[in-house]
Amino acid sequence: MLPNESNRSTLAATEPGVMVLDIKALAYMRSAKNAAAYWNVGGLFIILAEAKDTGGAFSIMEQLTPKGPQAVTHLHETQDEGFYVLEGRVVFTVGDQKLEAGPGDFLNIPKHTWHSFESLTDGLRLLNFYAPGGFERVMIESGTPATSLTVPPDDLPPPDRRLVQRLLDEVGCRLKDHGGPLGGAPGAIRGGTLT
């Protein structure tokens, strides 16, 4: 049977008045060349696996970023996050530690851990994992569909600040007080700052 909405999920009553959506994971293959891709917070996010694809277990995005700050200090309340460096060099700040990574390096960040990262090279490529999945919603729902698999153009309009904050709240992501958007240092995001 091919994947479709009728065999992917079911609604079940667990008690009177409470409905639970049971999402079943299905085997599939997706190429980065034809996966949905979005420009957001100065980078390209290629969606390889969404929570809805994996029964909620995890999500994976391939990320392409320019040189410079990429994510302000934040934490995930419900998700562990992982990074696998494909190309380029990056410095992760995890708590009080600074960890420099390059191709072939993997970093695991447990939930409730403050972290940020900065690309040391143009064209940094990472695989970005979340378990359980769900954070990818922020990039998809507040992003702009990419018209090429490149970093976004400098004149890309920024995402709406209220939408981004609502999505961050929904997925349990907290930002440290930093005065800027989720991606990049204040004023460093391509396409301007959040409105």
C-alpha positions as CSV (number, residue, x, y, z in Angstrom):
1,M,0.0,0.0,0.0
2,L,1.4,3.4,-0.9
3,P,1.6,6.1,1.7
4,N,-1.4,8.4,1.8
5,E,-3.3,10.3,4.4
6,S,-5.8,7.4,5.0
7,N,-3.0,4.9,6.1
8,R,-0.7,7.5,7.8
9,S,-2.7,8.6,10.7
10,T,-5.8,7.8,12.8
11,L,-7.7,9.6,15.5
12,A,-8.3,7.7,18.7
13,A,-10.4,8.6,21.8
14,T,-8.3,7.9,24.9
15,E,-11.0,9.2,27.3
16,P,-14.2,11.1,26.9
17,G,-13.5,14.5,25.2
18,V,-9.8,13.7,24.5
19,M,-8.7,12.8,21.0
20,V,-5.1,11.7,20.2
21,L,-3.7,11.7,16.7
22,D,-1.6,8.6,16.1
23,I,0.9,9.2,13.3
24,K,2.5,6.1,11.9
25,A,5.9,6.3,10.4
26,L,6.3,4.9,6.9
27,A,9.5,4.0,5.0
28,Y,10.4,6.5,2.4
29,M,13.4,8.0,0.6
30,R,13.9,11.7,0.0
31,S,16.7,13.4,-2.0
32,A,18.0,16.8,-0.9
33,K,17.8,17.7,-4.6
34,N,14.0,17.5,-4.6
35,A,13.0,17.9,-1.0
36,A,11.1,21.0,0.2
37,A,13.6,23.8,0.9
38,Y,13.1,27.1,2.8
39,W,15.1,30.2,3.3
40,N,15.0,31.4,6.9
41,V,17.2,33.3,9.3
42,G,19.9,33.8,6.7
43,G,20.3,30.2,5.7
44,L,18.9,27.4,3.5
45,F,16.9,24.6,5.2
46,I,16.3,21.4,3.2
47,I,13.6,19.3,4.9
48,L,14.7,15.7,4.7
49,A,12.4,14.3,7.4
50,E,9.6,16.1,9.2
51,A,8.0,14.8,12.4
52,K,4.9,13.8,10.4
53,D,7.2,11.5,8.3
54,T,8.7,9.7,11.3
55,G,5.7,9.3,13.6
56,G,7.1,12.2,15.6
57,A,10.3,10.4,16.5
58,F,12.7,12.8,14.9
59,S,13.3,15.4,12.1
60,I,16.3,16.1,9.9
61,M,17.2,19.2,7.9
62,E,20.2,19.9,5.8
63,Q,21.4,23.4,6.4
64,L,23.5,25.7,4.3
65,T,24.8,28.9,5.9
66,P,27.0,31.9,5.2
67,K,30.0,32.8,7.4
68,G,29.0,34.4,10.7
69,P,26.6,34.0,13.6
70,Q,23.8,31.5,12.8
71,A,21.8,30.9,15.9
72,V,21.5,33.0,19.0
73,T,21.7,31.4,22.4
74,H,18.6,29.2,22.9
75,L,17.4,25.9,24.3
76,H,14.9,23.3,23.4
77,E,12.6,22.3,26.3
78,T,11.4,19.0,24.8
79,Q,14.0,18.0,22.1
80,D,17.5,16.8,21.9
81,E,19.4,18.4,19.0
82,G,22.2,17.1,16.9
83,F,24.5,18.4,14.2
84,Y,26.7,16.5,11.8
85,V,29.1,18.7,9.8
86,L,29.3,17.9,6.1
87,E,31.4,20.8,4.8
88,G,33.1,23.9,6.4
89,R,34.0,24.8,10.0
90,V,31.8,25.8,12.8
91,V,32.1,26.9,16.5
92,F,29.3,25.7,18.8
93,T,28.9,27.3,22.2
94,V,27.2,24.8,24.5
95,G,26.8,26.1,28.0
96,D,30.2,27.5,28.8
97,Q,32.1,25.3,26.3
98,K,33.3,26.4,22.9
99,L,33.6,23.4,20.5
100,E,35.1,23.8,17.0
101,A,33.9,21.2,14.5
102,G,34.6,20.3,10.9
103,P,33.6,17.7,8.3
104,G,32.8,14.3,9.9
105,D,32.2,15.8,13.4
106,F,28.9,15.2,15.3
107,L,27.6,17.2,18.2
108,N,24.7,16.1,20.5
109,I,22.9,18.8,22.5
110,P,20.6,17.5,25.2
111,K,17.3,19.3,25.8
112,H,17.4,22.1,28.3
113,T,21.0,23.1,27.3
114,W,21.7,26.7,26.2
115,H,23.6,26.7,22.9
116,S,24.4,28.8,19.8
117,F,26.7,28.4,16.8
118,E,28.8,30.5,14.4
119,S,29.9,29.4,10.9
120,L,33.7,30.0,10.4
121,T,33.4,29.5,6.7
122,D,31.0,30.5,3.9
123,G,29.0,27.5,2.7
124,L,28.9,25.6,6.0
125,R,26.8,22.5,5.4
126,L,25.2,20.6,8.3
127,L,22.7,17.9,9.0
128,N,20.5,19.2,11.9
129,F,18.6,16.6,13.9
130,Y,15.8,16.9,16.4
131,A,14.4,14.2,18.6
132,P,11.5,14.2,18.9
133,G,10.7,16.0,15.7
134,G,8.8,19.3,15.4
135,F,11.2,22.1,15.4
136,E,11.3,22.1,11.6
137,R,7.9,23.7,11.7
138,V,9.6,27.0,12.6
139,M,11.7,26.9,9.5
140,I,8.9,25.8,7.3
141,E,6.0,27.9,8.6
142,S,8.0,31.1,8.9
143,G,10.3,30.6,6.0
144,T,10.2,31.5,2.3
145,P,10.2,28.6,-0.2
146,A,13.7,28.5,-1.7
147,T,13.9,29.0,-5.5
148,S,17.5,27.7,-5.5
149,L,19.6,25.5,-3.2
150,T,21.7,28.5,-2.1
151,V,21.8,30.8,0.8
152,P,19.0,33.4,0.5
153,P,19.4,36.6,-1.4
154,D,20.4,39.7,0.7
155,D,17.0,41.4,-0.1
156,L,14.9,38.5,1.2
157,P,12.1,40.0,3.4
158,P,12.4,38.8,7.0
159,P,9.9,36.5,8.7
160,D,7.2,38.0,10.9
161,R,8.4,38.4,14.5
162,R,5.0,37.5,16.0
163,L,4.7,34.3,13.8
164,V,8.2,33.2,14.7
165,Q,7.6,33.8,18.5
166,R,4.3,31.9,18.4
167,L,6.0,28.9,16.6
168,L,9.0,29.0,19.0
169,D,6.5,28.9,21.9
170,E,4.6,26.0,20.3
171,V,7.7,23.9,19.8
172,G,9.2,24.7,23.2
173,C,12.2,26.8,22.1
174,R,13.4,29.5,24.5
175,L,15.8,32.3,23.5
176,K,18.2,34.1,25.9
177,D,17.7,37.9,25.9
178,H,19.8,38.9,23.0
179,G,17.9,41.7,21.1
180,G,17.9,39.9,17.8
181,P,16.1,37.2,15.8
182,L,16.7,33.5,16.2
183,G,19.3,33.3,13.5
184,G,22.4,35.5,13.5
185,A,23.5,38.2,15.8
186,P,21.3,41.3,16.2
187,G,21.2,43.0,12.7
188,A,23.3,40.2,11.1
189,I,20.5,38.2,9.5
190,R,20.4,38.3,5.7
191,G,17.3,40.2,4.6
192,G,17.2,42.5,7.5
193,T,15.8,42.0,11.0
194,L,12.5,40.6,12.1
195,T,9.6,43.0,11.9
